[in-house]
Amino acid sequence: ASVVSAEVSVEVFFAVFVQEVSAPAAKKADIITANAFVVFFINFASFGFYFKCIFCFTTGILHSS
């Protein structure tokens, strides 16, 4: 999952970079805001997944002991 999200983040970053370079100044703010949200969402989703795994793993150890 981490590899996929990392690749997506890189792809999104380059897409953002190309858009920022080619876009007019007025449009740049909208693009930056939208893509920041996308990147945040991707990272948050992958973080939530790992947090859930760690949480379940640790609680499983605590309950079994």
C-alpha positions in Angstrom: 0.0 0.0 0.0 2.8 2.4 0.8 4.5 1.9 -2.5 1.2 2.6 -4.4 0.5 5.7 -2.4 4.1 6.9 -2.8 3.9 6.4 -6.6 0.5 8.2 -6.7 1.9 11.1 -4.6 4.9 11.4 -7.0 2.6 11.3 -10.0 0.3 13.9 -8.5 3.3 16.1 -7.6 4.6 16.1 -11.2 1.1 16.7 -12.5 0.8 19.7 -10.1 4.2 21.0 -11.1 3.4 20.9 -14.8 0.0 22.6 -14.2 1.6 25.3 -12.0 4.3 26.0 -14.6 1.8 26.1 -17.5 -1.2 27.7 -15.8 -1.8 31.5 -15.6 -1.3 33.2 -12.3 -5.0 33.5 -11.5 -5.5 29.7 -11.9 -2.5 28.7 -9.9 -4.0 29.3 -6.5 -7.0 27.1 -7.4 -4.8 24.3 -8.7 -2.4 24.4 -5.7 -5.4 24.3 -3.3 -7.1 21.4 -5.1 -3.9 19.4 -5.4 -2.9 20.0 -1.8 -6.2 18.6 -0.8 -5.7 15.5 -3.0 -2.2 14.9 -1.7 -3.4 15.4 1.9 -6.3 12.9 1.3 -4.0 10.3 -0.2 -1.5 10.6 2.7 -4.3 10.7 5.3 -5.9 7.5 3.8 -2.6 5.6 3.8 -1.7 6.8 7.3 -5.2 5.8 8.6 -4.6 2.4 7.1 -1.3 1.9 8.8 -2.6 3.3 12.1 -5.5 0.8 12.0 -3.0 -2.0 11.4 -0.7 -0.9 14.2 -3.7 -0.4 16.5 -5.2 -3.8 15.8 -1.8 -5.5 16.1 -1.0 -3.9 19.5 -4.5 -4.5 20.9 -4.3 -8.1 19.7 -1.0 -8.6 21.6 -2.4 -7.0 24.7 -5.6 -9.2 24.6 -3.6 -12.4 23.9 -1.1 -11.8 26.8 
